[in-house]
């Protein structure tokens, strides 16, 4: 089993020192899903939510979240993010939207947390804008789908 990199020999939490690591192109893709009732799904799809365009607002929130991850997750390094993409894929049969975030950086450490944070905040923004219609919305399945760059190489989630 791999050692925990954020814990020193005495058990204290520490930020990983990336000073001597080589900068590489790094990329991470994460996804999640927000499930809602069919009326809420239709309101979002038809842009009939009183607060405005839900998906475009959630897209902006996801981009902002990716850029601010180190302000929220204590051991994340502040990164100079070079690219963020947030996309929404309607799933009418589930009354859901699959949320996908891709984040890129040229740096010493990866962007998995930034992609996961972007998906989470995009989903929370959808919830916030639609909670007057549907308090039963569920945000689920937030997970890393792929990453590349750095010492650990390429990762792709394999669905069983």
C-alpha positions as CSV (number, residue, x, y, z in Angstrom):
1,X,0.0,0.0,0.0
2,X,1.2,3.5,-0.8
3,X,2.3,5.8,2.0
4,X,0.1,8.8,2.7
5,X,1.9,11.8,1.4
6,X,0.2,14.4,3.6
7,X,1.3,12.8,6.9
8,X,4.8,13.0,8.2
9,X,6.6,10.4,10.3
10,X,5.2,11.7,13.5
11,X,1.6,11.6,12.2
12,X,1.3,15.3,11.7
13,X,-0.5,16.6,8.6
14,X,1.7,18.5,6.1
15,X,1.5,19.9,2.7
16,X,3.6,17.9,0.2
17,X,6.8,19.7,-0.9
18,X,6.7,19.9,-4.7
19,X,9.6,22.4,-5.0
20,X,11.9,19.9,-6.8
21,X,9.2,18.3,-9.0
22,X,9.4,18.9,-12.8
23,X,6.6,20.8,-14.4
24,X,4.5,18.7,-16.7
25,X,1.3,19.0,-18.6
26,X,-1.4,17.7,-16.3
27,X,-5.1,17.0,-17.0
28,X,-7.9,15.6,-14.9
29,X,-11.5,14.8,-15.8
30,X,-14.2,14.3,-13.2
31,X,-17.9,13.8,-13.3
32,X,-21.0,13.7,-11.2
33,X,-24.8,13.7,-11.6
34,X,-27.7,15.7,-10.2
35,X,-31.0,13.9,-10.2
36,X,-34.3,15.9,-9.8
37,X,-38.0,15.6,-10.5
38,X,-39.2,15.8,-14.1
39,X,-40.7,19.3,-13.7
40,X,-37.4,20.7,-12.5
41,X,-35.6,19.0,-15.3
42,X,-38.0,20.5,-17.8
43,X,-37.7,24.0,-16.2
44,X,-33.9,23.8,-16.5
45,X,-33.9,22.4,-20.0
46,X,-36.4,25.1,-21.2
47,X,-34.7,27.9,-19.3
48,X,-37.8,28.6,-17.2
49,X,-36.2,28.9,-13.8
50,X,-36.9,32.3,-12.2
51,X,-33.3,32.8,-11.1
52,X,-32.0,32.7,-14.6
53,X,-30.1,30.3,-16.9
54,X,-29.2,27.5,-14.4
55,X,-26.6,25.6,-16.5
56,X,-24.7,28.7,-17.6
57,X,-24.6,29.9,-14.0
58,X,-23.4,26.5,-12.8
59,X,-20.7,26.4,-15.6
60,X,-19.3,29.7,-14.3
61,X,-19.5,28.5,-10.7
62,X,-17.6,25.3,-11.7
63,X,-14.8,27.3,-13.4
64,X,-14.5,29.5,-10.4
65,X,-14.4,26.5,-8.0
66,X,-11.6,24.9,-10.0
67,X,-9.5,28.1,-9.7
68,X,-10.2,28.4,-5.9
69,X,-9.8,24.8,-4.8
70,X,-6.7,25.6,-2.6
71,X,-8.8,28.1,-0.7
72,X,-11.2,25.3,0.3
73,X,-9.2,22.0,0.5
74,X,-6.4,22.7,3.1
75,X,-3.5,20.6,1.6
76,X,-4.1,21.6,-2.1
77,X,-1.4,23.8,-3.7
78,X,-2.5,27.0,-5.3
79,X,-2.2,26.4,-9.1
80,X,-2.0,28.5,-12.2
81,X,-4.9,26.7,-14.0
82,X,-4.5,26.9,-17.8
83,X,-7.9,25.5,-18.8
84,X,-11.3,24.5,-17.3
85,X,-14.2,23.0,-19.2
86,X,-17.6,22.3,-17.6
87,X,-20.2,20.5,-19.6
88,X,-23.7,19.2,-18.9
89,X,-25.2,16.2,-20.4
90,X,-29.0,15.8,-20.1
91,X,-30.3,12.4,-19.1
92,X,-34.1,12.7,-19.6
93,X,-34.8,9.1,-18.6
94,X,-33.4,9.9,-15.2
95,X,-34.5,13.6,-15.0
96,X,-30.8,14.2,-14.4
97,X,-27.8,16.1,-15.7
98,X,-24.4,14.5,-15.8
99,X,-21.8,17.1,-15.0
100,X,-18.3,16.8,-16.4
101,X,-15.3,19.0,-15.6
102,X,-11.9,18.9,-17.3
103,X,-9.0,20.9,-15.8
104,X,-5.5,21.4,-17.1
105,X,-2.3,22.9,-15.8
106,X,1.4,22.9,-16.5
107,X,2.8,22.4,-13.1
108,X,4.4,20.3,-10.4
109,X,1.2,18.7,-9.0
110,X,-2.0,17.3,-10.5
111,X,-5.5,18.8,-10.9
112,X,-7.7,16.0,-9.7
113,X,-9.0,17.9,-6.8
114,X,-9.7,20.9,-8.9
115,X,-11.8,18.8,-11.3
116,X,-13.7,17.2,-8.5
117,X,-14.3,20.5,-6.8
118,X,-15.6,22.0,-10.1
119,X,-18.2,19.2,-10.5
120,X,-19.3,19.5,-6.9
121,X,-19.8,23.3,-7.0
122,X,-21.5,23.2,-10.4
123,X,-24.0,20.6,-9.0
124,X,-24.5,22.6,-5.8
125,X,-25.2,25.7,-7.9
126,X,-27.9,23.8,-9.8
127,X,-29.4,22.8,-6.5
128,X,-29.3,26.3,-5.1
129,X,-31.0,27.8,-8.1
130,X,-33.7,25.2,-8.2
131,X,-34.4,24.3,-4.5
132,X,-37.6,26.4,-4.5
133,X,-39.0,23.8,-7.0
134,X,-37.4,20.6,-5.8
135,X,-35.7,20.0,-2.4
136,X,-35.3,16.3,-3.2
137,X,-32.6,16.8,-5.8
138,X,-29.6,14.5,-5.3
139,X,-26.0,15.1,-6.2
140,X,-24.2,11.8,-6.6
141,X,-21.4,9.8,-8.2
142,X,-18.8,12.5,-8.0
143,X,-15.6,10.7,-9.2
144,X,-12.4,11.0,-11.0
145,X,-12.7,9.6,-14.6
146,X,-9.2,10.2,-16.0
147,X,-5.9,11.9,-15.3
148,X,-2.6,12.3,-17.0
149,X,0.8,13.9,-16.4
150,X,3.2,13.6,-13.5
151,X,5.0,10.7,-12.0
152,X,2.0,8.4,-11.6
153,X,1.2,8.6,-15.3
154,X,-2.2,8.0,-16.9
155,X,-5.3,6.8,-15.1
156,X,-8.6,6.0,-16.7
157,X,-11.6,4.7,-14.6
158,X,-12.7,1.3,-15.8
159,X,-16.4,0.6,-15.4
160,X,-17.2,-2.9,-14.3
